[in-house]
Amino acid sequence: MNEHARIRGFAFAITKSELANDGHPRRRTYTCTKGQRFTPKKETHVLDERNRGHNSSNCSFHVNIYRGKKEDVIYISSVYGEHNHPMVEDIELLAPKYRKLTPAMQDDVELMASCGVRAGAIIEVLEKKYDKIIHRRNVYNLVQTIRCEKGKISDAGTLYLHLINKQRENPEYHVDACFEGNDNHLVSLLWMSPSQIQVWARYRDVVLMDTTCKTNRYNMILVVLLAIDNHNRSRLVATALVSNETQTTFSWILTSILKATNHPPALLFTDADLAMVAAIQEVWSTTKHQFCLFHIRKNLDKHFLGVFKGDQWKLFIARFYNVRNSRVEQLFEERWSKLLMDFPEAARYLQRQLYPAREAWALCFTHQAFNAGIQSTQRVESYNAIFKDSLSAVSSLVDVEKTIERFLAKESRYQRVNEVKGQLPTMKNEDYYQRYFQTIDETCQRFLTSAVLKLQRCEMNRSGHYRASQVIFDNNNASEHEVCLK
């Protein structure tokens, strides 16, 4: 098939493939690459995105083949050999299929690149040896990949030895790493300082977890975990560098943290990543898991911003938040059913993706556990932005660790400043909390820090201006009536 396509002047692709029980192809369909249907990948803001060009011409050329069950013979079941476009004489220069380097070529490139041969000389050797035109960009990319992998080994080794030396100086320092392959390349690395382990022990009631990319030249993913302290400030409690975002990787991270702290968090905030959800259920089964509302809203934008237009989109979002903010489960169920009826286009997604996990995002369930008033992972996103100000896609792994170390030092200084501020005397103004909640305020002063006490007093002041809704239950049906508080 390769020779036929080369001689005729077209490129082909395998569009259908069925495997037999032995793992070898049983049926296959070869089609012309210009016959593949072009589908614009527009998901949001459909009218605002530009139309990209494409090379599809709905060519009908195809070849169907199958292999017999009892005999290892390939049969051609049908052929349509006509094209609706002109053939290209030098197809090997244009079609990406023919520009790829063969495994033998890749081995030659790796050998010469490891010996320090420049890319231009490698291309000349390949063209002489294989008597074909070599696409220069493929060689450049492969050489760069080989050099990056070589640098990663030394960079990862330097970082790992640096962290191990810290652990030797202080045995309470936690370092955990995972290596794979014959070359022992780094795939996962997690570290927690003694001060971070202490913060985890004191403030593990609410923990936030998120990932970010483009912080190093090896495309390793940075995993950040935060806790909320008694001053309502974010505290960095753990960091990890991983090569992928699979369930196995997240399970390794959670197991490593459990090994260092002996206690899982009481409540964990993440996005709705399925791999992360499965890992949490497996390793931290006692932890309450809640989803970030910001990521839920982004997914709704992605799926339905192009479906609902103008005011209909605003109405859908308003109705969704009205359902989400229901404080009574029966009321939530009634509003949810009505939302599905009024917006049937979104019913399938809502029912399959969000409803099974409603205990992780609906207010009638999430308010049953202490969450420090958090509804999203925005605090972690802020940390990610801070890290990216100092790091880039060309930073080394050692640079990542140094940046995090500087940030922990700054965080420690802020902690000492907050403790000093809490000991300073303050002037009090007459307010609602002194007039109507004096006993409660005196109790709060005994147990809360100044930052949290300020939030509590603000809540007391606002309580005098609430507009409440009374929910009346009658024969298992909930009805809502507005009640004005004076």
Long-range contacts (C-beta under 8 A, 24 or more apart in sequence): 1-30, 1-63, 5-91, 6-91, 6-92, 6-98, 8-87, 9-87, 9-88, 9-89, 9-91, 10-34, 10-61, 10-83, 10-87, 10-88, 10-91, 11-91, 11-95, 11-96, 11-97, 11-98, 12-61, 12-97, 13-97, 15-62, 20-67, 20-69, 24-67, 25-67, 26-66, 26-67, 27-64, 27-65, 27-66, 27-67, 28-64, 28-65, 28-66, 29-62, 29-63, 29-64, 29-65, 30-62, 30-63, 30-65, 31-59, 31-61, 31-62, 31-63, 32-59, 32-61, 32-62, 32-83, 33-95, 33-97, 34-58, 34-59, 34-83, 34-85, 35-59, 35-60, 35-61, 35-62, 42-306, 43-302, 43-303, 43-306, 44-301, 44-302, 44-305, 44-306, 45-305, 45-306, 46-306, 57-84, 57-85, 58-84, 59-83, 59-84, 59-85, 60-84, 92-132, 92-133, 93-133, 99-135, 99-138, 100-138, 101-134, 101-138, 101-139, 101-142, 102-130, 105-130, 105-134, 106-142, 109-139, 109-142, 109-143, 109-146, 110-142, 110-146, 113-142, 113-143, 113-146, 113-147, 114-146, 114-150, 119-143, 148-217, 148-218, 149-185, 151-217, 152-185, 152-186, 152-218, 152-397, 153-183, 153-184, 153-185, 153-186, 155-218, 155-396, 155-397, 155-398, 156-185, 156-186, 156-189, 156-397, 158-397, 158-398, 159-189, 159-397, 159-398, 159-400, 159-401, 160-186, 160-189, 162-398, 162-401, 163-189, 163-191, 163-401, 166-193, 170-194, 172-197, 174-256, 174-259, 174-260, 176-256, 176-259, 176-260, 178-252, 186-241, 186-243, 187-242, 187-243, 187-244, 188-240, 188-241, 188-242, 188-243, 188-249, 188-252, 188-253, 189-240, 189-241, 189-242, 189-397, 190-223, 190-238, 190-239, 190-240, 190-241, 190-253, 190-256, 190-257, 191-238, 191-239, 191-240, 191-401, 192-237, 192-238, 192-257, 192-260, 192-261, 193-408, 195-408, 195-412, 196-235, 196-236, 196-237, 196-238, 196-408, 197-260, 197-261, 199-227, 199-229, 199-235, 199-237, 200-227, 200-237, 200-238, 200-257, 200-261, 200-263, 201-261, 201-263, 202-229, 203-227, 203-228, 203-229, 203-230, 203-235, 203-237, 204-261, 204-263, 204-264, 204-265, 204-266, 205-265, 205-266, 205-267, 205-370, 205-372, 206-265, 206-266, 206-267, 206-269, 206-370, 206-371, 206-372, 206-374, 207-237, 207-265, 207-267, 207-268, 207-269, 208-234, 208-268, 208-269, 208-270, 208-374, 208-377, 208-379, 208-380, 209-268, 209-269, 209-270, 209-276, 209-377, 209-380, 210-270, 210-271, 210-377, 210-380, 210-381, 210-384, 211-245, 212-384, 212-387, 212-388, 214-388, 214-392, 214-393, 215-387, 215-388, 215-391, 215-392, 215-393, 215-395, 215-400, 216-241, 216-391, 216-393, 216-395, 216-396, 216-397, 216-399, 216-400, 217-393, 217-394, 217-395, 217-396, 218-397, 219-393, 220-397, 221-245, 222-384, 222-387, 222-400, 223-253, 224-380, 224-383, 224-384, 224-387, 225-257, 226-379, 226-380, 226-383, 227-265, 228-372, 228-374, 228-379, 229-415, 230-448, 230-449, 230-451, 230-452, 231-415, 231-418, 231-422, 231-449, 231-450, 231-451, 231-452, 232-372, 232-451, 232-452, 232-455, 233-414, 233-415, 233-418, 233-451, 234-379, 234-382, 234-383, 235-411, 235-415, 236-383, 236-404, 236-407, 236-408, 236-411, 239-404, 241-397, 241-400, 245-273, 245-275, 245-276, 246-275, 247-275, 247-276, 247-278, 247-279, 247-282, 249-275, 250-275, 250-276, 250-278, 250-279, 250-280, 251-279, 251-282, 251-283, 253-279, 254-279, 254-280, 254-283, 254-284, 255-283, 258-283, 258-284, 266-369, 266-370, 267-369, 267-370, 267-371, 269-371, 269-374, 269-376, 269-377, 270-377, 271-295, 271-377, 272-296, 272-299, 272-353, 272-357, 272-360, 277-357, 288-369, 289-360, 290-360, 290-361, 290-366, 290-369, 290-371, 291-357, 291-360, 291-361, 292-375, 292-376, 292-377, 292-378, 293-324, 293-361, 293-375, 293-376, 294-376, 294-377, 294-378, 294-381, 295-376, 295-377, 296-354, 296-361, 299-353, 303-346, 303-349, 304-345, 304-346, 304-349, 307-345, 307-346, 308-343, 308-345, 316-343, 316-346, 319-343, 323-362, 324-361, 324-362, 324-363, 325-363, 326-362, 326-363, 326-364, 327-363, 327-364, 327-367, 327-471, 328-364, 328-471, 328-478, 329-364, 329-365, 330-473, 330-476, 330-477, 330-478, 331-364, 331-471, 331-478, 331-480, 332-358, 332-362, 332-363, 332-364, 334-477, 334-478, 373-455, 418-449, 418-451, 421-450, 422-449, 422-450, 422-451, 426-450, 431-457, 431-461, 432-460, 432-461, 432-463, 432-464, 433-457, 433-460, 433-461, 436-460, 436-464
